[in-house]
Amino acid sequence: MAQIKARRAAYNRTFTELNVLSDRELSDIGIARYDIRRVASEELSKEQTYEV
C-alpha cells in the first residue's frame, strides 16, 4: 500500500511541476500541454523500472 501511495505522489509531483509551466516553457522542452498526463505516467513507469 505504501508503494502505491509513493507512486501516486510521484505522478502528482511530476504532473504539478509540468502543469505550472507556461505553454512556451513546455514547448521549449518538447511537451505539449495535452501530453502532461502521458509524460507523468511515463516518468512513473521509469521510476518503477529502476527500483531494485
Predicted model as a PDB file, atoms N, CA, C, CB and O in Angstrom, pLDDT in the B-factor column:
MODEL        1                                                                  
ATOM      1  N   MET A   1       0.825  -1.193   0.000  1.00 80.00           N  
ATOM      2  CA  MET A   1       0.000   0.000   0.000  1.00 80.00           C  
ATOM      3  C   MET A   1       0.871   1.259   0.000  1.00 80.00           C  
ATOM      4  CB  MET A   1      -0.940  -0.003   1.211  1.00 80.00           C  
ATOM      5  O   MET A   1       0.557   2.237  -0.678  1.00 80.00           O  
ATOM      6  N   ALA A   2       1.960   1.227   0.760  1.00 83.00           N  
ATOM      7  CA  ALA A   2       2.855   2.387   0.822  1.00 83.00           C  
ATOM      8  C   ALA A   2       3.482   2.655  -0.540  1.00 83.00           C  
ATOM      9  CB  ALA A   2       3.955   2.168   1.877  1.00 83.00           C  
ATOM     10  O   ALA A   2       3.684   3.808  -0.920  1.00 83.00           O  
ATOM     11  N   GLN A   3       3.789   1.586  -1.274  1.00 82.00           N  
ATOM     12  CA  GLN A   3       4.387   1.745  -2.602  1.00 82.00           C  
ATOM     13  C   GLN A   3       3.392   2.414  -3.561  1.00 82.00           C  
ATOM     14  CB  GLN A   3       4.836   0.368  -3.163  1.00 82.00           C  
ATOM     15  O   GLN A   3       3.784   3.239  -4.386  1.00 82.00           O  
ATOM     16  N   ILE A   4       2.137   2.068  -3.453  1.00 84.00           N  
ATOM     17  CA  ILE A   4       1.107   2.675  -4.307  1.00 84.00           C  
ATOM     18  C   ILE A   4       0.994   4.162  -3.996  1.00 84.00           C  
ATOM     19  CB  ILE A   4      -0.268   1.972  -4.107  1.00 84.00           C  
ATOM     20  O   ILE A   4       0.906   4.985  -4.907  1.00 84.00           O  
ATOM     21  N   LYS A   5       0.996   4.506  -2.722  1.00 88.00           N  
ATOM     22  CA  LYS A   5       0.922   5.918  -2.332  1.00 88.00           C  
ATOM     23  C   LYS A   5       2.143   6.686  -2.823  1.00 88.00           C  
ATOM     24  CB  LYS A   5       0.800   6.048  -0.807  1.00 88.00           C  
ATOM     25  O   LYS A   5       2.020   7.822  -3.281  1.00 88.00           O  
ATOM     26  N   ALA A   6       3.311   6.075  -2.731  1.00 86.00           N  
ATOM     27  CA  ALA A   6       4.548   6.729  -3.174  1.00 86.00           C  
ATOM     28  C   ALA A   6       4.527   6.942  -4.684  1.00 86.00           C  
ATOM     29  CB  ALA A   6       5.783   5.891  -2.771  1.00 86.00           C  
ATOM     30  O   ALA A   6       4.944   7.995  -5.167  1.00 86.00           O  
ATOM     31  N   ARG A   7       4.050   5.960  -5.425  1.00 87.00           N  
ATOM     32  CA  ARG A   7       3.968   6.089  -6.888  1.00 87.00           C  
ATOM     33  C   ARG A   7       2.970   7.170  -7.280  1.00 87.00           C  
ATOM     34  CB  ARG A   7       3.569   4.747  -7.530  1.00 87.00           C  
ATOM     35  O   ARG A   7       3.217   7.951  -8.199  1.00 87.00           O  
ATOM     36  N   ARG A   8       1.850   7.211  -6.581  1.00 89.00           N  
ATOM     37  CA  ARG A   8       0.832   8.224  -6.867  1.00 89.00           C  
ATOM     38  C   ARG A   8       1.382   9.619  -6.550  1.00 89.00           C  
ATOM     39  CB  ARG A   8      -0.464   7.949  -6.049  1.00 89.00           C  
ATOM     40  O   ARG A   8       1.139  10.569  -7.293  1.00 89.00           O  
ATOM     41  N   ALA A   9       2.112   9.734  -5.463  1.00 91.00           N  
ATOM     42  CA  ALA A   9       2.712  11.013  -5.092  1.00 91.00           C  
ATOM     43  C   ALA A   9       3.723  11.457  -6.148  1.00 91.00           C  
ATOM     44  CB  ALA A   9       3.389  10.911  -3.714  1.00 91.00           C  
ATOM     45  O   ALA A   9       3.791  12.639  -6.484  1.00 91.00           O  
ATOM     46  N   ALA A  10       4.508  10.514  -6.670  1.00 89.00           N  
ATOM     47  CA  ALA A  10       5.484  10.837  -7.715  1.00 89.00           C  
ATOM     48  C   ALA A  10       4.774  11.311  -8.979  1.00 89.00           C  
ATOM     49  CB  ALA A  10       6.372   9.613  -8.030  1.00 89.00           C  
ATOM     50  O   ALA A  10       5.210  12.272  -9.612  1.00 89.00           O  
ATOM     51  N   TYR A  11       3.682  10.642  -9.348  1.00 92.00           N  
ATOM     52  CA  TYR A  11       2.893  11.062 -10.510  1.00 92.00           C  
ATOM     53  C   TYR A  11       2.359  12.474 -10.292  1.00 92.00           C  
ATOM     54  CB  TYR A  11       1.725  10.074 -10.769  1.00 92.00           C  
ATOM     55  O   TYR A  11       2.490  13.335 -11.162  1.00 92.00           O  
ATOM     56  N   ASN A  12       1.759  12.706  -9.133  1.00 94.00           N  
ATOM     57  CA  ASN A  12       1.186  14.023  -8.828  1.00 94.00           C  
ATOM     58  C   ASN A  12       2.248  15.117  -8.845  1.00 94.00           C  
ATOM     59  CB  ASN A  12       0.493  13.997  -7.466  1.00 94.00           C  
ATOM     60  O   ASN A  12       2.002  16.219  -9.335  1.00 94.00           O  
ATOM     61  N   ARG A  13       3.418  14.814  -8.316  1.00 94.00           N  
ATOM     62  CA  ARG A  13       4.513  15.787  -8.287  1.00 94.00           C  
ATOM     63  C   ARG A  13       4.945  16.153  -9.712  1.00 94.00           C  
ATOM     64  CB  ARG A  13       5.716  15.223  -7.489  1.00 94.00           C  
ATOM     65  O   ARG A  13       5.100  17.332 -10.030  1.00 94.00           O  
ATOM     66  N   THR A  14       5.138  15.147 -10.564  1.00 93.00           N  
ATOM     67  CA  THR A  14       5.535  15.399 -11.954  1.00 93.00           C  
ATOM     68  C   THR A  14       4.455  16.170 -12.687  1.00 93.00           C  
ATOM     69  CB  THR A  14       5.828  14.082 -12.684  1.00 93.00           C  
ATOM     70  O   THR A  14       4.744  17.127 -13.405  1.00 93.00           O  
ATOM     71  N   PHE A  15       3.208  15.751 -12.506  1.00 96.00           N  
ATOM     72  CA  PHE A  15       2.089  16.421 -13.168  1.00 96.00           C  
ATOM     73  C   PHE A  15       2.021  17.891 -12.756  1.00 96.00           C  
ATOM     74  CB  PHE A  15       0.764  15.712 -12.836  1.00 96.00           C  
ATOM     75  O   PHE A  15       1.870  18.771 -13.603  1.00 96.00           O  
ATOM     76  N   THR A  16       2.131  18.149 -11.469  1.00 96.00           N  
ATOM     77  CA  THR A  16       2.041  19.516 -10.955  1.00 96.00           C  
ATOM     78  C   THR A  16       3.193  20.372 -11.465  1.00 96.00           C  
ATOM     79  CB  THR A  16       2.030  19.510  -9.424  1.00 96.00           C  
ATOM     80  O   THR A  16       2.990  21.512 -11.883  1.00 96.00           O  
ATOM     81  N   GLU A  17       4.401  19.821 -11.428  1.00 96.00           N  
ATOM     82  CA  GLU A  17       5.564  20.580 -11.893  1.00 96.00           C  
ATOM     83  C   GLU A  17       5.434  20.971 -13.357  1.00 96.00           C  
ATOM     84  CB  GLU A  17       6.836  19.772 -11.687  1.00 96.00           C  
ATOM     85  O   GLU A  17       5.795  22.084 -13.739  1.00 96.00           O  
ATOM     86  N   LEU A  18       4.925  20.066 -14.173  1.00 97.00           N  
ATOM     87  CA  LEU A  18       4.752  20.379 -15.594  1.00 97.00           C  
ATOM     88  C   LEU A  18       3.562  21.308 -15.824  1.00 97.00           C  
ATOM     89  CB  LEU A  18       4.568  19.091 -16.400  1.00 97.00           C  
ATOM     90  O   LEU A  18       3.605  22.176 -16.697  1.00 97.00           O  
ATOM     91  N   ASN A  19       2.526  21.129 -15.058  1.00 97.00           N  
ATOM     92  CA  ASN A  19       1.302  21.899 -15.261  1.00 97.00           C  
ATOM     93  C   ASN A  19       1.476  23.385 -14.955  1.00 97.00           C  
ATOM     94  CB  ASN A  19       0.200  21.336 -14.404  1.00 97.00           C  
ATOM     95  O   ASN A  19       0.761  24.216 -15.513  1.00 97.00           O  
ATOM     96  N   VAL A  20       2.417  23.727 -14.075  1.00 98.00           N  
ATOM     97  CA  VAL A  20       2.607  25.136 -13.731  1.00 98.00           C  
ATOM     98  C   VAL A  20       3.454  25.878 -14.773  1.00 98.00           C  
ATOM     99  CB  VAL A  20       3.261  25.249 -12.360  1.00 98.00           C  
ATOM    100  O   VAL A  20       3.529  27.107 -14.756  1.00 98.00           O  
ATOM    101  N   LEU A  21       4.087  25.130 -15.674  1.00 98.00           N  
ATOM    102  CA  LEU A  21       4.889  25.771 -16.715  1.00 98.00           C  
ATOM    103  C   LEU A  21       3.988  26.437 -17.751  1.00 98.00           C  
ATOM    104  CB  LEU A  21       5.816  24.745 -17.393  1.00 98.00           C  
ATOM    105  O   LEU A  21       2.860  26.000 -17.984  1.00 98.00           O  
ATOM    106  N   SER A  22       4.495  27.486 -18.361  1.00 97.00           N  
ATOM    107  CA  SER A  22       3.746  28.149 -19.430  1.00 97.00           C  
ATOM    108  C   SER A  22       3.808  27.283 -20.699  1.00 97.00           C  
ATOM    109  CB  SER A  22       4.316  29.587 -19.704  1.00 97.00           C  
ATOM    110  O   SER A  22       4.635  26.377 -20.805  1.00 97.00           O  
ATOM    111  N   ASP A  23       2.940  27.572 -21.634  1.00 97.00           N  
ATOM    112  CA  ASP A  23       2.951  26.833 -22.900  1.00 97.00           C  
ATOM    113  C   ASP A  23       4.303  26.990 -23.596  1.00 97.00           C  
ATOM    114  CB  ASP A  23       1.810  27.320 -23.827  1.00 97.00           C  
ATOM    115  O   ASP A  23       4.790  26.051 -24.224  1.00 97.00           O  
ATOM    116  N   ARG A  24       4.900  28.158 -23.488  1.00 98.00           N  
ATOM    117  CA  ARG A  24       6.214  28.406 -24.093  1.00 98.00           C  
ATOM    118  C   ARG A  24       7.282  27.534 -23.445  1.00 98.00           C  
ATOM    119  CB  ARG A  24       6.597  29.893 -23.966  1.00 98.00           C  
ATOM    120  O   ARG A  24       8.104  26.937 -24.141  1.00 98.00           O  
ATOM    121  N   GLU A  25       7.275  27.456 -22.122  1.00 98.00           N  
ATOM    122  CA  GLU A  25       8.260  26.634 -21.414  1.00 98.00           C  
ATOM    123  C   GLU A  25       8.087  25.156 -21.765  1.00 98.00           C  
ATOM    124  CB  GLU A  25       8.134  26.836 -19.891  1.00 98.00           C  
ATOM    125  O   GLU A  25       9.065  24.437 -21.968  1.00 98.00           O  
ATOM    126  N   LEU A  26       6.833  24.717 -21.834  1.00 98.00           N  
ATOM    127  CA  LEU A  26       6.569  23.332 -22.223  1.00 98.00           C  
ATOM    128  C   LEU A  26       7.069  23.068 -23.639  1.00 98.00           C  
ATOM    129  CB  LEU A  26       5.067  23.018 -22.123  1.00 98.00           C  
ATOM    130  O   LEU A  26       7.667  22.028 -23.913  1.00 98.00           O  
ATOM    131  N   SER A  27       6.820  24.015 -24.528  1.00 97.00           N  
ATOM    132  CA  SER A  27       7.279  23.888 -25.912  1.00 97.00           C  
ATOM    133  C   SER A  27       8.797  23.796 -25.977  1.00 97.00           C  
ATOM    134  CB  SER A  27       6.788  25.073 -26.749  1.00 97.00           C  
ATOM    135  O   SER A  27       9.345  23.027 -26.768  1.00 97.00           O  
ATOM    136  N   ASP A  28       9.468  24.575 -25.151  1.00 98.00           N  
ATOM    137  CA  ASP A  28      10.936  24.563 -25.124  1.00 98.00           C  
ATOM    138  C   ASP A  28      11.498  23.195 -24.746  1.00 98.00           C  
ATOM    139  CB  ASP A  28      11.447  25.610 -24.147  1.00 98.00           C  
ATOM    140  O   ASP A  28      12.578  22.819 -25.202  1.00 98.00           O  
ATOM    141  N   ILE A  29      10.773  22.455 -23.919  1.00 96.00           N  
ATOM    142  CA  ILE A  29      11.250  21.124 -23.532  1.00 96.00           C  
ATOM    143  C   ILE A  29      10.570  20.013 -24.344  1.00 96.00           C  
ATOM    144  CB  ILE A  29      11.008  20.896 -22.035  1.00 96.00           C  
ATOM    145  O   ILE A  29      10.751  18.829 -24.062  1.00 96.00           O  
ATOM    146  N   GLY A  30       9.796  20.406 -25.344  1.00 96.00           N  
ATOM    147  CA  GLY A  30       9.216  19.435 -26.267  1.00 96.00           C  
ATOM    148  C   GLY A  30       7.975  18.727 -25.782  1.00 96.00           C  
ATOM    149  O   GLY A  30       7.702  17.597 -26.185  1.00 96.00           O  
ATOM    150  N   ILE A  31       7.217  19.385 -24.916  1.00 96.00           N  
ATOM    151  CA  ILE A  31       5.988  18.794 -24.391  1.00 96.00           C  
ATOM    152  C   ILE A  31       4.817  19.718 -24.684  1.00 96.00           C  
ATOM    153  CB  ILE A  31       6.105  18.527 -22.870  1.00 96.00           C  
ATOM    154  O   ILE A  31       4.889  20.921 -24.431  1.00 96.00           O  
ATOM    155  N   ALA A  32       3.747  19.159 -25.215  1.00 97.00           N  
ATOM    156  CA  ALA A  32       2.514  19.923 -25.400  1.00 97.00           C  
ATOM    157  C   ALA A  32       1.681  19.785 -24.122  1.00 97.00           C  
ATOM    158  CB  ALA A  32       1.710  19.424 -26.665  1.00 97.00           C  
ATOM    159  O   ALA A  32       1.776  18.785 -23.410  1.00 97.00           O  
ATOM    160  N   ARG A  33       0.869  20.801 -23.847  1.00 96.00           N  
ATOM    161  CA  ARG A  33       0.068  20.781 -22.624  1.00 96.00           C  
ATOM    162  C   ARG A  33      -0.790  19.513 -22.536  1.00 96.00           C  
ATOM    163  CB  ARG A  33      -0.825  22.025 -22.558  1.00 96.00           C  
ATOM    164  O   ARG A  33      -0.967  18.963 -21.449  1.00 96.00           O  
ATOM    165  N   TYR A  34      -1.318  19.051 -23.658  1.00 96.00           N  
ATOM    166  CA  TYR A  34      -2.176  17.863 -23.625  1.00 96.00           C  
ATOM    167  C   TYR A  34      -1.377  16.577 -23.367  1.00 96.00           C  
ATOM    168  CB  TYR A  34      -2.942  17.739 -24.942  1.00 96.00           C  
ATOM    169  O   TYR A  34      -1.970  15.526 -23.125  1.00 96.00           O  
ATOM    170  N   ASP A  35      -0.049  16.648 -23.416  1.00 96.00           N  
ATOM    171  CA  ASP A  35       0.791  15.485 -23.166  1.00 96.00           C  
ATOM    172  C   ASP A  35       1.230  15.344 -21.712  1.00 96.00           C  
ATOM    173  CB  ASP A  35       1.996  15.549 -24.038  1.00 96.00           C  
ATOM    174  O   ASP A  35       1.902  14.372 -21.370  1.00 96.00           O  
ATOM    175  N   ILE A  36       0.868  16.285 -20.856  1.00 96.00           N  
ATOM    176  CA  ILE A  36       1.368  16.273 -19.480  1.00 96.00           C  
ATOM    177  C   ILE A  36       0.998  14.978 -18.759  1.00 96.00           C  
ATOM    178  CB  ILE A  36       0.818  17.474 -18.708  1.00 96.00           C  
ATOM    179  O   ILE A  36       1.851  14.395 -18.090  1.00 96.00           O  
ATOM    180  N   ARG A  37      -0.214  14.524 -18.871  1.00 95.00           N  
ATOM    181  CA  ARG A  37      -0.615  13.280 -18.188  1.00 95.00           C  
ATOM    182  C   ARG A  37       0.201  12.094 -18.696  1.00 95.00           C  
ATOM    183  CB  ARG A  37      -2.124  13.008 -18.396  1.00 95.00           C  
ATOM    184  O   ARG A  37       0.632  11.249 -17.910  1.00 95.00           O  
ATOM    185  N   ARG A  38       0.411  12.034 -20.000  1.00 95.00           N  
ATOM    186  CA  ARG A  38       1.186  10.937 -20.582  1.00 95.00           C  
ATOM    187  C   ARG A  38       2.630  10.967 -20.082  1.00 95.00           C  
ATOM    188  CB  ARG A  38       1.156  11.014 -22.120  1.00 95.00           C  
ATOM    189  O   ARG A  38       3.186   9.936 -19.703  1.00 95.00           O  
ATOM    190  N   VAL A  39       3.222  12.146 -20.084  1.00 93.00           N  
ATOM    191  CA  VAL A  39       4.609  12.284 -19.639  1.00 93.00           C  
ATOM    192  C   VAL A  39       4.740  11.902 -18.164  1.00 93.00           C  
ATOM    193  CB  VAL A  39       5.109  13.727 -19.863  1.00 93.00           C  
ATOM    194  O   VAL A  39       5.685  11.212 -17.782  1.00 93.00           O  
ATOM    195  N   ALA A  40       3.805  12.343 -17.347  1.00 93.00           N  
ATOM    196  CA  ALA A  40       3.840  11.987 -15.922  1.00 93.00           C  
ATOM    197  C   ALA A  40       3.723  10.472 -15.748  1.00 93.00           C  
ATOM    198  CB  ALA A  40       2.702  12.704 -15.151  1.00 93.00           C  
ATOM    199  O   ALA A  40       4.401   9.891 -14.900  1.00 93.00           O  
ATOM    200  N   SER A  41       2.879   9.841 -16.536  1.00 92.00           N  
ATOM    201  CA  SER A  41       2.737   8.381 -16.457  1.00 92.00           C  
ATOM    202  C   SER A  41       4.006   7.683 -16.910  1.00 92.00           C  
ATOM    203  CB  SER A  41       1.553   7.909 -17.305  1.00 92.00           C  
ATOM    204  O   SER A  41       4.415   6.687 -16.313  1.00 92.00           O  
ATOM    205  N   GLU A  42       4.632   8.197 -17.962  1.00 88.00           N  
ATOM    206  CA  GLU A  42       5.877   7.597 -18.444  1.00 88.00           C  
ATOM    207  C   GLU A  42       6.988   7.728 -17.405  1.00 88.00           C  
ATOM    208  CB  GLU A  42       6.311   8.251 -19.763  1.00 88.00           C  
ATOM    209  O   GLU A  42       7.766   6.794 -17.206  1.00 88.00           O  
ATOM    210  N   GLU A  43       7.064   8.858 -16.756  1.00 80.00           N  
ATOM    211  CA  GLU A  43       8.068   9.043 -15.710  1.00 80.00           C  
ATOM    212  C   GLU A  43       7.832   8.068 -14.568  1.00 80.00           C  
ATOM    213  CB  GLU A  43       8.049  10.486 -15.189  1.00 80.00           C  
ATOM    214  O   GLU A  43       8.781   7.541 -13.987  1.00 80.00           O  
ATOM    215  N   LEU A  44       6.586   7.835 -14.253  1.00 77.00           N  
ATOM    216  CA  LEU A  44       6.242   6.881 -13.204  1.00 77.00           C  
ATOM    217  C   LEU A  44       6.705   5.487 -13.608  1.00 77.00           C  
ATOM    218  CB  LEU A  44       4.718   6.891 -12.927  1.00 77.00           C  
ATOM    219  O   LEU A  44       7.225   4.744 -12.775  1.00 77.00           O  
ATOM    220  N   SER A  45       6.525   5.126 -14.864  1.00 79.00           N  
ATOM    221  CA  SER A  45       6.972   3.826 -15.356  1.00 79.00           C  
ATOM    222  C   SER A  45       8.485   3.704 -15.274  1.00 79.00           C  
ATOM    223  CB  SER A  45       6.505   3.610 -16.794  1.00 79.00           C  
ATOM    224  O   SER A  45       8.998   2.636 -14.939  1.00 79.00           O  
ATOM    225  N   LYS A  46       9.208   4.779 -15.575  1.00 74.00           N  
ATOM    226  CA  LYS A  46      10.664   4.761 -15.496  1.00 74.00           C  
ATOM    227  C   LYS A  46      11.113   4.536 -14.050  1.00 74.00           C  
ATOM    228  CB  LYS A  46      11.254   6.078 -16.047  1.00 74.00           C  
ATOM    229  O   LYS A  46      12.029   3.755 -13.794  1.00 74.00           O  
ATOM    230  N   GLU A  47      10.468   5.221 -13.115  1.00 62.00           N  
ATOM    231  CA  GLU A  47      10.816   5.061 -11.702  1.00 62.00           C  
ATOM    232  C   GLU A  47      10.627   3.613 -11.267  1.00 62.00           C  
ATOM    233  CB  GLU A  47       9.965   5.996 -10.823  1.00 62.00           C  
ATOM    234  O   GLU A  47      11.455   3.065 -10.539  1.00 62.00           O  
ATOM    235  N   GLN A  48       9.551   3.004 -11.707  1.00 61.00           N  
ATOM    236  CA  GLN A  48       9.262   1.620 -11.330  1.00 61.00           C  
ATOM    237  C   GLN A  48      10.309   0.683 -11.934  1.00 61.00           C  
ATOM    238  CB  GLN A  48       7.838   1.213 -11.792  1.00 61.00           C  
ATOM    239  O   GLN A  48      10.694  -0.299 -11.300  1.00 61.00           O  
ATOM    240  N   THR A  49      10.766   0.973 -13.137  1.00 55.00           N  
ATOM    241  CA  THR A  49      11.737   0.141 -13.807  1.00 55.00           C  
ATOM    242  C   THR A  49      13.066   0.129 -13.060  1.00 55.00           C  
ATOM    243  CB  THR A  49      11.938   0.616 -15.229  1.00 55.00           C  
ATOM    244  O   THR A  49      13.733  -0.903 -12.988  1.00 55.00           O  
ATOM    245  N   TYR A  50      13.450   1.277 -12.504  1.00 52.00           N  
ATOM    246  CA  TYR A  50      14.730   1.390 -11.841  1.00 52.00           C  
ATOM    247  C   TYR A  50      14.738   0.893 -10.405  1.00 52.00           C  
ATOM    248  CB  TYR A  50      15.167   2.791 -11.869  1.00 52.00           C  
ATOM    249  O   TYR A  50      15.803   0.797  -9.795  1.00 52.00           O  
ATOM    250  N   GLU A  51      13.575   0.577  -9.852  1.00 54.00           N  
ATOM    251  CA  GLU A  51      13.529   0.058  -8.488  1.00 54.00           C  
ATOM    252  C   GLU A  51      14.152  -1.323  -8.442  1.00 54.00           C  
ATOM    253  CB  GLU A  51      12.082   0.013  -7.963  1.00 54.00           C  
ATOM    254  O   GLU A  51      13.965  -2.128  -9.354  1.00 54.00           O  
ATOM    255  N   VAL A  52      14.881  -1.591  -7.395  1.00 48.00           N  
ATOM    256  CA  VAL A  52      15.524  -2.909  -7.264  1.00 48.00           C  
ATOM    257  C   VAL A  52      15.024  -3.596  -6.021  1.00 48.00           C  
ATOM    258  CB  VAL A  52      17.062  -2.782  -7.221  1.00 48.00           C  
ATOM    259  O   VAL A  52      15.440  -4.716  -5.725  1.00 48.00           O  
TER     260      VAL A  52                                                      
ENDMDL                                                                          
END                                                                             
